[in-house]
Amino acid sequence: MDHVNIFVKAIFVENMIFAYFLGMCSYLAISKTVKNAVGLGIAVIFVLGVSVPVCYLLEKYMLKPGALAWLSDEFADTDLSFLSFIMFIAIIAAIVQLVEMIVEKFAPALYGALGIFLPLIAVNCAILGGALFMQEREYSTLSEATVFGLGSGVGWCLAIVALAAIREKIRYSNIPAPLRGLGITFIITGLLGIAFMSFMGIQL
Amino acid sequence: MTTQTVETSKKIKAPLISERNKKLLAEPLNESNPITVQILGICSALAVTVQMKPSIVMALSVMVVTAFSNMVISAIRNTIPDRIRIIVQLVIVAALVILVDQMLKAFVYDVSKQLSVFVGLIITNCIVMGRLEAFAMGNKPVPSFIDGIGNGLGYGLILVVVSAIRELFGSGKLMGYKVIPDTFYEMGYQNNGLAILPPMALIIVGVIIWIQRSRNPKLIDQGK
């Protein structure tokens, strides 16, 4: 039950886009058509689902104060937590590279569709944000961290697909010229965020 | 701490002020503002702007990281192999961010707690990466440093404006001091709770873009 709670919370209540604005840059840049948005969304779900548990293991067995105790007693009070940024970003860059190679080998069609977006995920704030939130909120088991990673990815994917669909429709409306493009996209995202706030306080 | 480093660096390059350098410093404030025109670094810009104090600290941190990473990358730009340049850039930026993070934890601990993960997220802040790719990889260290300062200032300007609006209407304060007098509240004025909530930041930035583009029609999207 706890896992369902974390999953739903990560999708709706603590949505990466609407509650924390993580991954906004690619969110605004790639949301022009639904097709690309779906592709990027799936890639983000995948990378978050893999990298958050890996970062969890890294945090638990290497970085936390006293985490190195399994190696030998000498390290029982070593605190490497100041290294977490550099370790997490290295892990994420490596995983993205790996995902890129796997997708290229086994699903060339998807690889062609994702194109440049796949390597760009490494610098998507949502991925590093997922890892850092996992560290800050101290999830207690590996499965909880995995569920949180997948949930945040699904929430991000939902948000970008919704915005892409709206932007496809809004092309037919008459928007004041200075507001066209970026301006109206910001305001739409704000309104979507207000809609998402109705999920606040949901407990499962 | 951070302000001091910036001031001294300005003094050092005082004789270096040429037309080009001045342009590098001034353009990001308006015509090529990183947030409203280049669409870089929006993630953190919106999340930290509930109050003015954390957003000023954030703006200073981003400025320091952008300026110094620009300088370092530009100094070693000819020795970086092209294929692995993203990883090299990430490592340098991450090292600088760790320095800033430790500094914030030591001197302004409460603000650092408030910023939570967003200090770490400067690493993936698109402003830093974007300027590294677009400017530092092709220019000398000194102009790159100034470009970093300029873009940091442009980013900070939007952050301060948005946070001032949100703090004033959301909690009736500026920098943590009460601005709206009690008589207003007695007459029935109420703080606008919506301004504190995240969606309002997006709408305010949208309106800023609207105002900027209607004053400067060159920036209007021609696409559709």
Boltz contact constraints between the chains, C-beta under 6 A:
constraints:
  - contact:
      token1: [A, 19]
      token2: [B, 198]
      max_distance: 6.0
  - contact:
      token1: [A, 20]
      token2: [B, 47]
      max_distance: 6.0
  - contact:
      token1: [A, 21]
      token2: [B, 43]
      max_distance: 6.0
  - contact:
      token1: [A, 21]
      token2: [B, 46]
      max_distance: 6.0
  - contact:
      token1: [A, 21]
      token2: [B, 47]
      max_distance: 6.0
  - contact:
      token1: [A, 22]
      token2: [B, 43]
      max_distance: 6.0
  - contact:
      token1: [A, 24]
      token2: [B, 42]
      max_distance: 6.0
  - contact:
      token1: [A, 24]
      token2: [B, 43]
      max_distance: 6.0
  - contact:
      token1: [A, 25]
      token2: [B, 126]
      max_distance: 6.0
  - contact:
      token1: [A, 28]
      token2: [B, 39]
      max_distance: 6.0
  - contact:
      token1: [A, 85]
      token2: [B, 94]
      max_distance: 6.0
  - contact:
      token1: [A, 85]
      token2: [B, 97]
      max_distance: 6.0
  - contact:
      token1: [A, 85]
      token2: [B, 98]
      max_distance: 6.0
  - contact:
      token1: [A, 85]
      token2: [B, 120]
      max_distance: 6.0
  - contact:
      token1: [A, 86]
      token2: [B, 94]
      max_distance: 6.0
  - contact:
      token1: [A, 89]
      token2: [B, 90]
      max_distance: 6.0
  - contact:
      token1: [A, 89]
      token2: [B, 94]
      max_distance: 6.0
  - contact:
      token1: [A, 89]
      token2: [B, 123]
      max_distance: 6.0
  - contact:
      token1: [A, 93]
      token2: [B, 87]
      max_distance: 6.0
  - contact:
      token1: [A, 123]
      token2: [B, 124]
      max_distance: 6.0
  - contact:
      token1: [A, 123]
      token2: [B, 129]
      max_distance: 6.0
  - contact:
      token1: [A, 125]
      token2: [B, 43]
      max_distance: 6.0
  - contact:
      token1: [A, 125]
      token2: [B, 121]
      max_distance: 6.0
  - contact:
      token1: [A, 125]
      token2: [B, 124]
      max_distance: 6.0
  - contact:
      token1: [A, 128]
      token2: [B, 124]
      max_distance: 6.0
  - contact:
      token1: [A, 129]
      token2: [B, 121]
      max_distance: 6.0
  - contact:
      token1: [A, 132]
      token2: [B, 117]
      max_distance: 6.0
  - contact:
      token1: [A, 132]
      token2: [B, 120]
      max_distance: 6.0
  - contact:
      token1: [A, 171]
      token2: [B, 224]
      max_distance: 6.0
  - contact:
      token1: [A, 177]
      token2: [B, 220]
      max_distance: 6.0
  - contact:
      token1: [A, 178]
      token2: [B, 210]
      max_distance: 6.0
  - contact:
      token1: [A, 178]
      token2: [B, 213]
      max_distance: 6.0
  - contact:
      token1: [A, 178]
      token2: [B, 214]
      max_distance: 6.0
  - contact:
      token1: [A, 178]
      token2: [B, 220]
      max_distance: 6.0
  - contact:
      token1: [A, 179]
      token2: [B, 210]
      max_distance: 6.0
  - contact:
      token1: [A, 180]
      token2: [B, 221]
      max_distance: 6.0
  - contact:
      token1: [A, 181]
      token2: [B, 221]
      max_distance: 6.0
  - contact:
      token1: [A, 182]
      token2: [B, 209]
      max_distance: 6.0
  - contact:
      token1: [A, 183]
      token2: [B, 206]
      max_distance: 6.0
  - contact:
      token1: [A, 183]
      token2: [B, 209]
      max_distance: 6.0
  - contact:
      token1: [A, 183]
      token2: [B, 210]
      max_distance: 6.0
  - contact:
      token1: [A, 186]
      token2: [B, 202]
      max_distance: 6.0
  - contact:
      token1: [A, 186]
      token2: [B, 205]
      max_distance: 6.0
  - contact:
      token1: [A, 186]
      token2: [B, 206]
      max_distance: 6.0
  - contact:
      token1: [A, 187]
      token2: [B, 203]
      max_distance: 6.0
  - contact:
      token1: [A, 187]
      token2: [B, 206]
      max_distance: 6.0
  - contact:
      token1: [A, 189]
      token2: [B, 202]
      max_distance: 6.0
  - contact:
      token1: [A, 190]
      token2: [B, 199]
      max_distance: 6.0
  - contact:
      token1: [A, 190]
      token2: [B, 202]
      max_distance: 6.0
  - contact:
      token1: [A, 190]
      token2: [B, 203]
      max_distance: 6.0
  - contact:
      token1: [A, 193]
      token2: [B, 198]
      max_distance: 6.0
  - contact:
      token1: [A, 193]
      token2: [B, 199]
      max_distance: 6.0
  - contact:
      token1: [A, 194]
      token2: [B, 199]
      max_distance: 6.0
